[in-house]
Amino acid sequence: MGTQTNIANKIIENKADYILAAVKDNQKQLLEDIKDEFKFSESIEIDTDIGHGRIETRKCSVISEFKFIENSDNKWNSLKQIVK
C-alpha cells in the first residue's frame, strides 16, 4: 500500500500490521529523513549467493531506531522499522 498516514491509522485501529510500500518524491521531507537515517545508521546486511553461473550480491538494510524522522505531529507513532 502507499505511504498514507490515514490508511495506516485505520489499520492500527483494527489492531493489524502493515507494510508501507514506498516513499516517493512527493513526500520530500519524509524521504530526506529516511535517507539521513540510512546514511548514519550502522544496520546493513549483505548477502552473496553463487548460482546459475553468476555471483549475486543483495543488500538489505533495516533500521529500528530513528534519529532523523520528524514526528512532531505524531504521524508515524507506530513506526517500528524501515527496510531498504
N, C-alpha and C positions, 0 to 999 in steps of 0.2 A: 504494500500500500504506500501511498505517497506520504511525505513528511508533513502531516497536518495535525496540529495540536488538538483540534476539536474532535477528530476521529480517534486519536489516541486516548483522549479523555473518556470517550464513550466506552472504549474497550476496557479501560481501567475500572470504570464504574461497574462493569459487568464481571469484574474480577478475573479477567482473561489476560493472556500475554500477547505480545505483538512484536513484529519487526518492522521498522520503518525502512523502506527500500532504498531511498536515495535522498540526498540533499542536493538541490540544484542551485544554479546561479541566481535564481530569483529570491533565494534566501541568503543574501550576501553575508550578513553578519554571522549567522549560524555556520555557514560554510567556512568563513575565515576562522571562527573559533575552533572548529573541528580540525582545520589544517594546523592551527597552532598546537592543539592537543597532540596530534601525531608527530609534529616537529620536535616537541620537547619530551615526549614520552619515551620510556625505555622498554615497552612491551611489544617486541617484534619477534615473530617466529618465521623461520624459513624452512621449507620442506623441499628436498631434492629427490627426484624419482627418475629411475632409468627404466625405460620401457619403449617398445615399438621402435627400437633403433635410435632413440634420441634421449637426451637428458632434459628433464623438465624441472624448472625451479618455480615454486609458488611461494608467494609472500602473503602472510595473513597477520594483521596486527589487531590486537584487542586492547582497548583502554577501559579501565573500570574506575579510575579516579580522574575527576575533571577539575582542572585549574583555570581554564580559559573560557568555558562556556558560560555566557551571560544568562543568568536565570533569575534576574531581579523581579520578573513578573510571574514567576513560578510556572512557566510554560512546560518546562522539562523536568518537573518534580520526580517523576517515576523513572527517569532515565537511569539505566543500570550499566550499560556498556555501549561502546561504539566499535564497530568492526570495519576494517578496511581490507 
